[in-house]
Amino acid sequence: RLVGAAAAALVATAALVDLDGWADRLQATVTGGPRPDDRLVIWRETMPIVQDFWLAGTGAGTYGTAMLAYQQARIWVPHLAGWAHFNQAHNHALQVLAEGG
């Protein structure tokens, strides 16, 4: 009975998940495509902040402001008709290191 309920929950979850979107994001993370949500680029751009502010960080909620000075990547976002600004690290631990030291 428990196995049947677990299987039904798994099927229901799989039906609700955007598998194509998830696969695209996973591929972008691994291959490093020129997209604003490309996590490898964001993580690489975050490391200088972590190195420069290793003791105390930049302060809670200041990641986006710090990236105004540290972001080097210029990624065009067609649907926004503008350049991407990294306002979060897309990695909780890395953002905590950047903001909190």
Secondary structure, DSSP 8 states (H G I E B T S, - for coil): -HHHHHHHHHHHHHHHS-HHHHHHHHHHHHHT-S-TT-HHHHHHHHHHHHHHTTTT-S-TT-HHHHHHHH-----EETTTTEE----S-SSHHHHHHHHH-
